[in-house]
């Protein structure tokens, strides 16, 4: 799986500015994800920024102090419509349909930083092709694919507890922990090293923040001391993940993420490093090598045959 960070999105735009017309009067983002690259592009071009609804409703567009004057709506001729990516094409086609009633008033240019080979014809300008399965930093916790994902809890949904006395202070934390990353899409499994005896408080907190999950797996040990002595936190999560049909694990700790990836040979997203970790099994590595070696081998035989 290809994971694209906000930094990488910025680099894609910056390195491909030469592809973007510099006579754009207005950059329009396709809400919501399209507003992120639209903002970046508008800043680079030092031009107006808006959204589809604002354009359709005739509202004015706010400008910063770096703009010399407020461009009048009647002076806006060329509009760049931006979405963050194009895959199925539903979003960009929806944007075109929405803007169709005013298509005679403006020259619309459609752009996406990221597309697939099969979808590139849906836009006028694309900056990079990614055909592999991909997920983006800006919508990781709101993506439909989370229905096939396992999640760690502490360090993901909330910060790790500062005090774990296996008693009243820890129970207070479980009830009052401030949220960190809250998924808005349904997820498959939460697997945590919290002790089973704290299930009631944990389920209440998850319900409070409307976290939709299929199952919650907790560590069935009586005390924190026994959990620390046991110490197989990463292995415990990895063994479940490996046997499951899930295709992504979201883990807070880099060391545990590495262990999970080594055992499962599946994608693991690490909060600590903001990256995907994947360690292929030996058969997978062999297949990847053969993809390179076999074509070269066949080519050599073919060249010898031609010489003969």
C-alpha positions, 0 to 999 in steps of 0.5 A: 500500500502506498501511503501519501503524507501531506509533505509528499503532496506538497512536494508533488505540487511544488515539483510540478508547478510548471504543469499548472497555468499561471494565468489562473484567476481563481482556484476552486477546491472540491470539498473537503479533501480537494481544499488542501491541494487547492490551498497550496496551489492558490498560495503558490500562484498568489491567486484567489481561493474558493470552493464550488458552492461559493462560486455557484452562489456568487459569494466573494473570495477572501484574500490575504495581504499579499494580494494587491487588490480584490479581484472583481467577480466579473474579472474572473475568467479562468478557474482551476478546479482541484481535487486531491485525487482521482480514482473512480472519478465519481468526485470529479465527475460530480464537480463537473456536473455541479459547475455545468450550469455556469460553464459558459461564464468561465474557462474551467481547467480540472486538475488533480495531484494524484490519479491512476492510469485508467482515470487520468483522462478525467482531468485536464492536468494530473501531476503524478500517477499512482496505480497501487492501493493508496491511502492519504494522511489527510483522510486515513481515519475517515476512509472506507478501508478501515472496515478491514483495519485493526487498531491499537488504542492508547497512543492512537485514539487517545494519548498514552496514560501518564500514570498507570497505577492499576488503580483509581488514578488509571481508572480516572484516565480511562474515563476522562482521556482526551481524544487524539485520532478519532476514526469517523468510518467503521473499523474492524477490530480494536486490539489493546494491551489494556487489561480485560478488567477495564472493559467497562470503562473502555467501552464507555469511552469509545461510545462517548466518542462514537467510535464504531467497531466490530470487536474489542480484544483486551488482554486477559491478565489480572494485573499490570505487573503480570502484563509487564512481566509477560512483555509480548505486546507486539507479538500478541497483536501480530498473531491476531492480525496475521490470522485475520482477514484485515489488511491494515494495522494502525499502531502507535509504537514504532517498535511494536509496529515493526514486530507486527509487520515482521510477524504478519507480513502485512501493512502496518501504519505507525503513528510514531513515524507517520509511515507504512511498514511492510516486511514481505515474507521470503516467498513474497521477496522471491516473487518480487526478485523473479519479476525482475530476473525472469524478463532479463533472463528471457531477453538474454536468451532471445538476443543469443537466439537472434545472433545465432 
